Every structure is written in C-alpha cells, then in structure tokens.
Amino acid sequence: MRLALAVTVMFLSIGCIDVPAMNGLMDRLVPEKERTYSTIEVWSTQGNFAPDPNQDQETVTNAIADIVEDPLQFQKPLQNLSWEISTYSFVIESEWEAKYVELTLSVVYELVGGNQPSEGPAGTLDFSLIDPTGGQHGEGYEIVTWNNPVSERLLVLPPIYGTWTIKISGSGFEGVGALVYSGNYDIKVESEQLN
C-alpha cells in the first residue's frame, strides 16, 4: 500500500517519474527484507590414490620393490605407472539461493617411514571439477613438490545449481604398498543456505 501511495505522490508532484530518484525514495520508504544465510557443508570425502587396477600387477610390484631399494629415487618407478581416477558428485540446490560455492582440497604424500625430502617432486595430482553446465574448473594436472604441498587449497566457484562432478587421480599406493609410498586427499565443499 505504501509503495502505491509513494508512486502516486511522486507522479502527481513531479509530473513524471525520475527512475534514479524513485529507487532512492523507495529504498527509504520500503526497505528490503533482511536476509540471513548460514554456511553449510555440502559434501566431503577422504581417499587414497592408487594404481590403475587395469594395468599389469607385476609393473606395480616392481615399482614398489624399486622404491624400497632406493627410496630417494622413488619418482623414477612411479613414472611407469598409470593411476586410478576417482569420480564424485555433489549437488547445489536452487532453493538455497547461494551466492558462492567453496571447495577446499588437501593432498598429503608420504614416503618410507615419514622421511620426506625437503624439496623436489612429491607426487602427481590431476584434479578437475565440472559444473552442471559443463564448465571446467580446477588445476588440472600438476606435479606437487615437498616444499609446496597442496594444503587447504581454496577454490571459490560460482553458485551454479545442479550436479557438479569431481575427477581426481594422483600417485600413491594402497595396502602394503602404502607403507612405502602413499598419497591421500581430503576434499570439502561448502556453500550457503538462505535461512
């Protein structure tokens, strides 16, 4: 009712409506409802990197034996291996009216008994994030070094509603091989929700 009255008064007193003046007056007369949001954890996971199960198991066994024999040359046998790709998905709901999506990625590599070198390559990481429209986000393929780890890497993304897909792979062994060399990851996705 106040909005209609304000428009009528302006029209009668001025003769025409000055849109910028009208907007300023409307903001004073009819303030917007206060909206509050809360941060929510949308999805999270932890996992281990592993060799591709479709490759020759003898190649994997030989790589582990080579690393045990000379731990500081661990990158050489790793270059001959291919790595399993893990695929995940999460959903951003339109009713949340979110203004952002935030993804945090951490990767930890460990070598024989925790004696990590101070620098040099620690392992490989291939990370991609595909939004519901097919847009690509993420770092792609990279070599992670001991002196520059992936620790709580933050990606702030647009709030595109629908199903997002994550594909991640990297170097690391599972089971007994993880005692020699391992790669673990932790992914967390947060957004906001209108209260």
C-alpha positions in Angstrom: 0.0 0.0 0.0 2.8 2.4 0.9 4.6 1.7 -2.4 1.5 2.5 -4.5 0.9 5.7 -2.4 4.6 6.8 -2.9 4.4 6.2 -6.7 1.2 8.2 -6.9 2.5 11.1 -4.8 5.7 11.3 -6.9 3.8 11.2 -10.2 1.4 13.9 -9.1 4.0 16.2 -7.6 6.7 15.9 -10.3 4.6 15.1 -13.4 6.9 12.3 -14.4 8.9 9.6 -12.7 12.6 10.1 -12.3 13.8 6.5 -12.0 17.0 7.0 -10.0 15.2 9.3 -7.6 12.3 6.9 -7.4 14.7 4.0 -6.5 16.3 6.0 -3.7 13.0 7.1 -2.3 11.6 3.5 -2.5 14.7 2.2 -0.6 13.9 4.7 2.2 10.2 4.1 2.3 10.1 0.3 1.8 13.4 -1.2 2.9 14.2 -4.7 1.6 13.6 -7.6 3.9 16.8 -8.6 5.7 18.0 -12.0 4.5 20.3 -14.2 6.6 22.4 -17.0 5.3 24.3 -19.8 7.0 27.3 -21.7 5.8 26.6 -25.4 5.2 28.9 -28.3 4.4 27.5 -29.7 1.1 29.8 -32.7 0.7 33.1 -34.1 1.8 35.3 -37.1 1.3 38.7 -38.5 2.0 40.5 -41.0 -0.2 43.8 -42.7 -1.2 45.5 -42.5 -4.6 46.1 -45.9 -6.1 47.5 -47.5 -9.3 45.0 -48.1 -12.1 43.7 -51.7 -11.5 43.6 -52.4 -15.2 47.4 -52.3 -15.6 49.8 -55.2 -15.2 50.2 -56.0 -11.5 53.8 -57.0 -12.0 54.6 -53.4 -13.0 53.2 -52.2 -9.8 55.0 -54.8 -7.7 58.3 -53.9 -9.4 57.8 -50.2 -8.8 57.3 -50.9 -5.0 60.4 -53.0 -4.9 62.4 -50.3 -6.7 61.3 -47.7 -4.1 62.2 -49.9 -1.2 65.7 -50.4 -2.7 66.3 -46.7 -3.3 63.7 -44.5 -1.6 65.2 -41.2 -2.7 64.8 -42.2 -6.4 61.1 -43.0 -5.9 59.9 -40.8 -8.8 61.6 -43.0 -11.5 59.5 -46.1 -10.9 56.3 -44.0 -10.4 56.7 -42.6 -13.9 55.9 -46.1 -15.4 52.6 -46.4 -13.7 49.1 -45.1 -14.5 46.8 -44.0 -11.7 43.2 -44.8 -10.9 40.7 -41.9 -11.5 38.1 -41.4 -8.7 34.8 -39.7 -9.7 32.5 -38.0 -7.2 29.5 -35.7 -7.4 27.6 -33.2 -5.3 24.5 -31.1 -5.7 23.9 -27.3 -5.2 20.2 -26.8 -4.7 18.5 -23.7 -6.2 16.3 -23.1 -3.1 19.4 -22.4 -1.1 19.8 -19.1 -3.1 23.5 -19.5 -2.5 26.0 -16.8 -3.6 29.1 -18.9 -3.6 30.4 -22.5 -3.7 33.7 -23.1 -1.9 35.9 -26.2 -2.4 38.9 -27.0 -0.2 41.5 -29.6 -1.4 44.4 -31.0 0.6 46.8 -33.7 -0.6 49.4 -35.4 1.6 52.2 -37.6 0.2 54.3 -39.8 2.4 57.5 -41.7 1.7 59.0 -44.7 3.5 58.6 -44.2 7.2 58.0 -40.4 7.1 61.5 -39.4 5.9 60.4 -36.8 3.4 62.9 -34.9 1.3 62.9 -31.1 1.8 62.3 -30.3 -1.8 61.8 -32.0 -5.2 58.7 -33.8 -6.6 56.5 -35.4 -4.1 53.9 -36.8 -6.5 51.4 -36.1 -9.2 47.9 -34.7 -9.0 45.2 -34.4 -11.6 42.1 -32.6 -10.4 39.1 -31.4 -12.4 35.8 -30.0 -11.4 32.9 -29.8 -13.9 29.9 -27.6 -13.1 26.3 -28.5 -14.2 26.7 -26.5 -17.5 29.9 -28.5 -18.4 32.3 -25.7 -17.4 35.7 -26.8 -16.3 37.3 -25.6 -13.0 40.3 -26.8 -11.0 44.0 -27.0 -11.5 44.3 -30.0 -13.9 47.5 -32.0 -14.0 50.4 -30.9 -11.8 53.5 -32.1 -10.1 53.3 -31.5 -6.3 56.6 -30.8 -4.6 57.7 -31.4 -1.0 58.3 -27.7 -0.3 55.0 -26.6 -1.9 52.3 -29.1 -0.8 48.6 -28.8 -1.6 47.4 -27.8 1.8 43.8 -26.5 2.1 43.8 -25.1 -1.5 40.7 -23.0 -1.8 38.6 -22.7 -5.0 35.7 -20.2 -4.8 33.2 -21.0 -7.5 30.0 -19.5 -8.9 26.8 -20.9 -7.4 25.6 -22.9 -10.5 22.7 -25.0 -9.4 22.6 -28.7 -10.1 25.1 -31.6 -10.0 28.8 -30.9 -10.0 31.4 -33.7 -10.8 34.9 -34.1 -9.4 37.6 -36.3 -11.0 40.8 -36.8 -9.1 43.8 -39.0 -9.5 47.3 -39.0 -8.3 50.3 -41.1 -7.3 50.2 -43.3 -4.3 49.8 -47.0 -3.3 47.2 -48.8 -1.2 47.6 -51.6 1.2 51.1 -52.9 1.9 52.5 -50.5 -0.8 51.2 -47.5 1.2 53.9 -48.3 3.8 56.4 -47.5 1.1 54.8 -44.5 -0.6 51.3 -43.1 -0.3 49.1 -40.2 -1.4 45.9 -39.2 0.4 43.4 -36.5 -0.3 40.7 -34.6 1.5 38.0 -32.6 -0.3 35.3 -30.5 1.4 32.6 -28.4 -0.4 30.8 -25.6 1.4 28.1 -23.2 0.3 25.4 -21.1 1.9 21.7 -21.5 2.6 19.1 -18.9 3.0 17.5 -19.2 6.4 
